[in-house]
Amino acid sequence: MIPPFSAKSNAFTEYVPARNLIAGEWCDPKTSKETQEVLNPRWGKAMSKVPMSGKDDVEAAVQGAKKVMKEWAAWPVRERAQVLYRVRELMVQNLDELSWLVSHENGKTFAESKAEVEKGIECLEYGCSLPNLASGNQLEVSRGVACEVVYEPLGIVAGVVPFNFPNMVPLWMLPQALVGGNCFILKPSERVPLSAMRLAELFHEAGLPKGVLSLVQGGKDVVEGLCDHPDIKALGFVGSTKVAKAVYGRASMNGKRALCLGGAKNHLIVVPDADPALTAENVVASFAGCAGQRCMAASVMLAVGDVDPIIEQIRARAAKLVAGQELGPVTTAAAQKRIVGYIDDAEKRGAKVLVDGRKAQGDAGGFWVGPTILDNVTLDMPASKEEIFGPVLSIVRVPNLEKAIEIENNNPYGNASSVYTTSGDIAQRVMREVEAGMCGVNVGVPVPREPFGFGGWNDSCFGAGNITGWDGYRFWTRQRKITSKWAVQKDATWMS
């Protein structure tokens, strides 16, 4: 049994070592003895450790799932959904505990962590609704002949999830896959393995049969094992574009259904008629929220014409954020060094540092970068082109809306794009022309709420469809089409 996490504040708190969950039992890797520290980013020291499992542990998880696969698939869809109802109630009851666990292993503020867990609960609620949505269709297509479609499980499926949302992103996949009748093998990020472990414990407490959900902790060896195993029929992935592309290619070459979400370079277009107060609040929340460590964060602001008064409000608001209170740390020392490197490089190339977060410090020993705003960034600077994944906003000055849309569409990613305006005509034009799968009007983090699906375009997504919502359910299931006839009809048709 995995015990509750005891922290009720930011004070450094240790937790139990991460373990694998295979055939319903918590266990250590079969052969590997290698472990890795799980760091609390706020304090910069280890709160736990995680085993680095291997392909033999993937094999063990598959064999454990095989023992219950047919039995779980035979459960009526409504009974499978009842497990999610009970998990939801357990998450609500343990909301603060789960939020503190996210905060300690990931570094988010408690408020941001709580919002993440609440979004995960929302994903569960959508899963609870699936028996009503996935009932299939039936139609009398000819006299005495009926066609219907039903959704069948794929069997054993798997998901690989990132460090930045350790509670929520597993719940992008689990509800649809489990209600669809599949057994699921989850590989959490080795940086943040603890929230997924606690979540799996709640699924067992809610009555999920042993072996239906497995956890295999580790790194590259586990991911490759999931991609290669012939009995795993589908793989979902969320992470960087480089790895997403590699995982998609490897899984697809092995005959798997794959959907892999990658990185982003999101652009916010601000025009002179934008509401200054709304824009300032929203832009700061977008680029600095979760320390900028989310694929939906704004990283480039395309300033169209004279928007200096709006930029000044953005600067003033960002400068007031206090590291350790409104802003958490980044996850590792390497991330801190990388982010500061982008800021240093942009400054050397001529960008003006309006807000400088390089010397920010929250709690002692942590990995801190404060809100940073770079003005007069040019398109040849890495800060304008590459995914920084930190609380840094690069302002690129452009003469008109056409140039702003051109810059947005020339970047290889296609995750998110937003416009700040009070003009319906400008808003509609941007929404119609930008190359992005998730768009916002006066919304800097345009994450679709359930039941609308999450997914970008271009180099932000490899595979078809969205990973949440109805697309998610269809990804984890396969359609069976049934055509029935029970009597000879007096008036013949070609189907008679």
N, C-alpha and C positions, 0 to 999 in steps of 0.2 A: 504494500500500500504506500502511496506517495502522500505524505502528510501535508496539511495546509501550510502556507508560507506565513510566518509569524509577524513580519514587519508591519508597523502601523505609522511609520514616519520614514524620512530619508536616512535615518541612522543606519550605518552599515550593518547588514544582517546576512549571515551565512545560510545556505540551504543545502539540502541533501544532494549527493552526486547524481548526475543524470544517468539514466539507465535505459535499456531497450525494453520494449513491450512486445513479446513474441508468444503467440498461442495463449494470450491472456495472462502471462506471467511476466513480472518485472525481472530482468536478468542482465548480466554483463555479457560482453561479446564472447563468442565461442573461442576465438583464438587470440585476437589482438589484445595486447596489454597497454597500448598507447592511449594516453589521455591528453586533454587540453584544458587549460584553465578557462573558466567562465568568469569574465571580469564584470564587476560593477563599474560602469563608465564614470559615474559621479565621483567615486573614490579611487578609481584606478587600481583596484586590487581584486583578487579572486574571491568570489562568493560561493563557487562550486567548481566542479570539474565535469568534463564530458568525455565518454569513451569514443575512440575513433574506430568504429566497427568496420567490417569488411564485407566482401561479397558472400561469404559463408553465412553471415547474419541475415543478409537479404534472402538467401535460400531458405534459412530457417523460418523467416517470416512468411514466405510464400507457402511453405509446407504447412505451417500452422493455419493459414487462411484456407488452404484447400480442404482441411478437415471440417470446416463449418460453412463453406461457400454455398453448397446446395441447400443446406438447411436455412441459411439466412435469406437466400433468394426466394425460398418458398414462403416466407412470411408475407402475409398480405401487406400491401403498401401502406395502409393506414396503421398497421401495427408497427411497422418500421418507423413511421413518422412519430409514433407515440414516444419512442426513445428520445427524439429531439425535443419534444415538449418537456420531458423530465430534465434533460440537460439544460434547457433554457431556464427552468425554475432554479436549478442548482447554481447556474451562473448568476442569476439575479440575487440569490441568497448570499453568494460569496463574491459579490461585485468588488468590494473594497480589497479583499485579499488578492483576487486575480489582478486588480489594477496595480497594487503595490508590487506584485511580482514582475509585471511588465516594466514598471518604473525602475526597479532595481537591476534587472538584467539587461534592459535596453537603454536606459538613461532618460527616457521621457519624463516630463513632469507628471505628477500624480493626475492632474486634470486631463492631460493629453492621454495618459494611459487609460484612464476611466472612459474617455471617449472612444478609445480603440476597443475596449471590451464591450461597450454598449453597441458599437457597430457590429461586432461579432455576434451579439445576441440578435440583432436585426437580421443577420444572415441566417441564423438558426430559425427565426420566425418564418422566413421565406421557405425554408426547407419543410417546416411544419405544414405549409399551405399546399405543397406539391401533390398530395393525393387528390385534391380538387382540381388541380391544373393538368395533371398528367393522366387523366382518365382515358385518353385516346379518343378516337373518332370512329363513328360507324355510319355508313350511308348505303341505302339500297340503290345500287348503281344500274341495275337492270331488273326486270321482273323476276322476283324470287332469288335474286343474287345480291348479297351484301358484302361490302368490303369494310374492313376495320383495321386500325393500327393500334398496337400496344407497344409499350416501352419495356425492353428486357435488359437486365444487367449485362455488363461485359464480362464480369467475373472478378478477377483481382486487378486492382488499379493502384496507382501511386501518385504522390505529390511531393514536390520539393519546394520548401518555402524559405523566405529571406529573413534577415535579422531585424528589419525595421518595423514589422508588425507581427510579433511572435504569437499573439493570441488571435488576431483578426484574420490573417491570410489563410491559416489552416481552415477557417470557417467559411472561406470563399469556396472551398472544395468539398469538405466533409458532408454538409447537409444533402447536397444534390447526389453525391456519389453513394451515400449510405441509403437514402430513401430509394434510390434507383436499384438497390439490392446488391451492390458490390461489396467486396471486402477491400479495405483500404490500407496501404502501407505509407506512412508519413515519415519523411526525413526533415526534421527541423534544421534550422541553421545551427551550426556548431557554436556560434557566438551566443545564441539565445535558446538553448534547448529546454529550458525549465518550464516556460508557460505551456508549451505543447504537451509536456509530460503531465502537468497538473490537469490540463484539459482532458487528456486521455483517461485520467483517473475518474473524472466526473462522468465521462461516457460510460465507464464500467459501473459506477454507482447508479447510473440511470437505467441499467439493465441491458446494455449492449452485450450480446453474447461474446464470450472469450474467443479471440482469434479474428473477429470481424475487423477490428482496428489494431494495427501494429505500429510501433515506433522503432525506427532503426536510426540511432544517433551516429554521427560521423561526418565525413567530408567527401572528397572526390570519389573515393573507392565505392562508397555507398551509392552515389548518384550514377556512376557507371554501371554498377550492379543492377540498379533499377531499370536503366535504359536497355540493358542487354538481356535481362531474364525473359525467356520465351513465354512464361505463364503470366506475365504482367501485360495487360492488354491496352492500357492507356496511361499516359503520364502528363500531369500538370506541373508547371514550373513557373516561379516568379523570382526574378533576380536581375542581374546585369544583362545588357544586350549581348555582350561577347559570349557569356555562358549560355544564355537562352538560345542563341543560334546554334551553338555546339550541341546542346542537349536535344534540341528539336531535330537536328540532323541525325544524331546517333539513334535516338528513339525511333524516328521514322524509318531509318534504314533497317531497323530490326522489326519492322512491321507493326509498330505501335501507333495508335492514335495519339497525337501529341498537341498540346497547346502551351506555348511558352511565352510568358510576358517578360519584356526586357526593360531597358532604361528609357530615359527621356531627357529632352532639353526644351522645357515648356516656355512659351512666350506669352507675356501679357502685353496687349496693345492698349496704350492709354492715349486718348485723343483730348483736345482742349475742352470739349464740352462735358467731360466726365465730372461727376459729383466729387469734389475734393475730399470731403470727410469720409464718404463711403469708400472711395478708392484707396485712400491712405490706410484706413483700418484693414481693408481686405488684402491689399498687396503685402503689407507687413505680416499679416497672419499666414499668407501663402508662402512667402520665402523663408520666414523664420520659424514657423510652427514645426514641431518635432525636430528642431535643429536643422531643418532643411533636408532631413533624411527620409524623403518619400518621393516616389516617382511622379506624384502630382504637384510637387512644389514648383512655384514659379522661380526660374533662374535668370531669365532675361526679360527686362521691361523695354519694350519698343516705344520710345517717347515720340509721339507724332506732333511736330510743330512746337509751339510754346506751351509747355506744361510745367514750367518751373515752379509755379505756386503749388501744384500738386506734389511735385518732387520734394519740395521743402516740408510739406506736411508728412510725407512718407519718412523723410530723414528724421524729423523731430520725434515721430512716434517710435521708430526703430531704436533711436538713441536712448530711449527711456527704458527699454527692456533690460531686466537684470538677470545676468547669468546665475543659474541655480534656483531662480524663482519662476519667472515667466519662460525661461529658456533652459532646456536641459543640455547635457554634454553630447558630443559625438561619441561614437561607440569605441573607438580605439585610438591609440597614439598614432598609428599609421594614418588613420583618417584625418586626424588633427593636422599632421604634417602636410598631407596632400592638399587640404583645403587652404591652409596658410600659404602654401606654395603657389596656388592659383592667384591669391590676393597679391603676393609679392611680385609675381610675374606681370600682372596687369598694371600695377603701379609703375614698375620699371618701364613699361611700354607706353606710358603716358596717361593712364586712367587716373581719375581723381577719386580719392578715397573720402567719401562723404561721411560714412560711419565705419569705424575701424574696430573689428572684434578680435584682432590678433592677440591682444593682451588680456582678454576676458578671463576671469577666474571665478568659479563657483566654490564648491567644496574642495578642500586640499587634495592634491594628487590626481584629480580627474582629468578628462580630456575635453578641454573647453575651447570653443570658438564662439565669440559673440556675433550678434547681427552685424553684417558688413554690407555697405552699399558702395558700388563702384560706378562712377559717372564717366561719360565720354569713352565708354568701351567701344572698340572698333572690331569689325568682323574678322580681322586677322588674329585677334587675341584668343588664346585657348579658353579664357573665361567666358567668351561669347559663344563658343562652339561645343565644348566638352562638358559632360555631366560632372558637376562638382560634388553634388550630394552633401551640401552643407548650407548654413544660413547666410548665403551670399547672393545678392541681387546685382546683376550687371545691367546698367542702363545704356542702351544703344540709341542715339539720337537719329531720327529719320525725318525727311521733309514732308512726307505724305502717307496716307493710308496704303496706297499701292505698294510703296517700298516696304512698309511693315509686313504686309501679307507676303510679299516676295521673299523676305528674309525668313519668315516662319516656314514657308513652303520649301525653301532650299535646304533646311536642316534635315538630316536623315531620319530623325525620329518623328513619331506622329502620335504621341500620347495625349497631350492636352494643350489647349490654347484658349485664351480668354480675351475679351475686349471690355474696356471701361468707357462707357458712353451713356448719354441720355437720349441719343438718337436711335429710333427704331430702324431707320434705313441703314445706318452704319452697322448696327448690331446684326441685322439680317445679312448684310453683305459679308461680314467677317465669318459668320456662322456657315455661310454658303461656300466660301472660297478657301478657308484654311485647311491644310492637310493634317487633321487631327481627329482622333476617334472620340474624344471627350472634350466638349467645348463649354465655355461659360460666358454669360453676359453679366458683368459686374459680380462675378463669382470667381475667385482666384484659385480655388481647389474644386474644380467641377467634377467631383466624384459622384457618379450616379447612385442614387439611393435605391434599395430594393423596391420593386422587382426589376429595375433597369440594370442591364449588364455592364460589368467593368471590363474594358479592353481598349487598347489603342490601335494605331495603324502603323504601317511601314516598319522601321527597325525597332519599334516598341512592342511588336507582337509577331510571333511566328506560329502559324496555325490559323484555323478558321474560327471565327466567332468570339464570344466573350466568355470569361471564366466564371462569372456569376450570373444570376437570373436564369431565365428559361434556356438560354444557350448553354449554360453550365449543366443543366439537367440532361439536355440532348447530347452533350459531349460525353457524359459518363454512362450513357445508355445506348442501345441500338433498337431500331424499329423493326418490329415483326409485322408484316402485312398479311392479313388473313382474308381470303375470299371464300364465301360459303354459299352453298345451294342445297336445298333440302327436298325439292320436289320438281318433277317435270312440269314445265309450264305449257299451257295450251297454245299460247302465241309465242312462237320461237323467235329468239334473237341469236346473234352470233355467240353469245355466252351460253346458249342452251345446247 
